[in-house]
Amino acid sequence: GITQSIGLEHSWQLGDRYTWIVGATYDKNTVKKAEYRRTVSGVTTIGEWDHYESDMVNPQTALYYKLNDQTTVYGTISKRSNMPSLSDRYSSGFGFDIPNPDLKAERSLNYEIGAEHKLSDSHILKTALFFTQTDDYIARMENVTPVAGICTSGCSQYQNIGQEEHKGFEVSVDSFWNDAVNTSLFYTYIDVDLKKSESPTA
């Protein structure tokens, strides 16, 4: 498989307090070869799975406002894609998984607002509220119908099962003790709501 990505970003300084950033990435994933080995009634055959190709454009924008020399607030909106791995699509999991070559990439829309406050020259406090909505959410489904020669019982499969939403907040403190040592302490709370579709990809 081949994954290619390219990205561009540009920022504008709007006066003394505002900074506006826009950017985008282009991601492409192509599978060149995906063979499988199947044994039925003692006869082993080697075949080729359907090839998978996907590409995504992921734009983003952010606006920063400097309240004073110590505090900056910001808001961001971005679109992201999560390409399924070769293992998610093609692995048989040593006889326990059924491959899903047509597994789609997850697509998410992300919103975040936050603040960065300089406690001192060495310590920075960061806080953020976020909300993410993901379509074509990928999950490992249990008790999938067996496929002869691939999995005979207790089968699982990675599928696109619908829409997932999560929201929460994060608080962190970044500390820079010297040129060689820095630490980060953070706490994150996430609330997840999974909205399952009627007909997941099989």
Solvent accessible surface area in square Angstrom, and as a share of the most:
residue,aa,sasa,rsa
1,G,61,0.59
2,I,81,0.41
3,T,88,0.51
4,Q,113,0.50
5,S,82,0.53
6,I,114,0.58
7,G,44,0.42
8,L,144,0.72
9,E,117,0.52
10,H,102,0.46
11,S,61,0.39
12,W,99,0.35
13,Q,121,0.54
14,L,83,0.41
15,G,56,0.54
16,D,134,0.70
17,R,114,0.42
18,Y,95,0.36
19,T,34,0.20
20,W,103,0.36
21,I,38,0.19
22,V,42,0.24
23,G,13,0.13
24,A,37,0.29
25,T,51,0.30
26,Y,81,0.31
27,D,24,0.12
28,K,62,0.26
29,N,11,0.06
30,T,22,0.13
31,V,4,0.02
32,K,128,0.54
33,K,138,0.58
34,A,10,0.08
35,E,98,0.44
36,Y,53,0.20
37,R,164,0.60
38,R,64,0.23
39,T,69,0.40
40,V,69,0.39
41,S,111,0.72
42,G,70,0.67
43,V,95,0.55
44,T,66,0.38
45,T,75,0.44
46,I,104,0.53
47,G,22,0.21
48,E,83,0.37
49,W,41,0.14
50,D,95,0.49
51,H,96,0.43
52,Y,18,0.07
53,E,112,0.50
54,S,19,0.12
55,D,74,0.39
56,M,31,0.14
57,V,89,0.51
58,N,4,0.02
59,P,64,0.40
60,Q,52,0.23
61,T,47,0.27
62,A,13,0.10
63,L,81,0.40
64,Y,65,0.25
65,Y,62,0.24
66,K,84,0.36
67,L,81,0.40
68,N,73,0.38
69,D,111,0.58
70,Q,91,0.40
71,T,21,0.12
72,T,36,0.21
73,V,50,0.29
74,Y,33,0.12
75,G,25,0.24
76,T,35,0.21
77,I,84,0.42
78,S,16,0.11
79,K,72,0.31
80,R,99,0.36
81,S,26,0.17
82,N,83,0.42
83,M,37,0.17
84,P,4,0.03
85,S,55,0.35
86,L,85,0.42
87,S,70,0.45
88,D,34,0.18
89,R,1,0.00
90,Y,32,0.12
91,S,45,0.29
92,S,42,0.27
93,G,22,0.21
94,F,202,0.84
95,G,32,0.30
96,F,127,0.53
97,D,15,0.08
98,I,13,0.07
99,P,8,0.05
100,N,3,0.02
101,P,18,0.11
102,D,82,0.43
103,L,0,0.00
104,K,107,0.45
105,A,3,0.02
106,E,22,0.10
107,R,85,0.31
108,S,17,0.11
109,L,70,0.35
110,N,30,0.15
111,Y,90,0.34
112,E,57,0.26
113,I,104,0.53
114,G,13,0.13
115,A,26,0.20
116,E,63,0.28
117,H,65,0.29
118,K,87,0.37
119,L,94,0.47
120,S,49,0.32
121,D,133,0.69
122,S,40,0.26
123,H,50,0.22
124,I,51,0.26
125,L,53,0.26
126,K,72,0.30
127,T,52,0.30
128,A,17,0.13
129,L,100,0.50
130,F,39,0.16
131,F,68,0.28
132,T,13,0.07
133,Q,59,0.26
134,T,11,0.07
135,D,46,0.24
136,D,30,0.15
137,Y,64,0.24
138,I,25,0.13
139,A,24,0.19
140,R,103,0.38
141,M,43,0.19
142,E,104,0.47
143,N,136,0.70
144,V,29,0.17
145,T,106,0.62
146,P,70,0.44
147,V,53,0.30
148,A,66,0.51
149,G,25,0.24
150,I,17,0.09
151,C,2,0.01
152,T,109,0.63
153,S,79,0.51
154,G,58,0.56
155,C,1,0.01
156,S,3,0.02
157,Q,9,0.04
158,Y,62,0.24
159,Q,13,0.06
160,N,7,0.04
161,I,4,0.02
162,G,15,0.14
163,Q,47,0.21
164,E,14,0.06
165,E,28,0.12
166,H,43,0.19
167,K,101,0.43
168,G,13,0.12
169,F,77,0.32
170,E,64,0.29
171,V,56,0.32
172,S,13,0.08
173,V,45,0.26
174,D,22,0.12
175,S,8,0.05
176,F,97,0.40
177,W,142,0.50
178,N,92,0.47
179,D,162,0.84
180,A,93,0.72
181,V,72,0.41
182,N,94,0.48
183,T,60,0.35
184,S,64,0.41
185,L,135,0.67
186,F,140,0.58
187,Y,130,0.49
188,T,48,0.28
189,Y,102,0.39
190,I,88,0.45
191,D,58,0.30
192,V,89,0.51
193,D,64,0.33
194,L,84,0.42
195,K,95,0.40
196,K,120,0.51
197,S,44,0.29
198,E,172,0.77
199,S,96,0.62
200,P,41,0.26
201,T,33,0.19
202,A,97,0.75
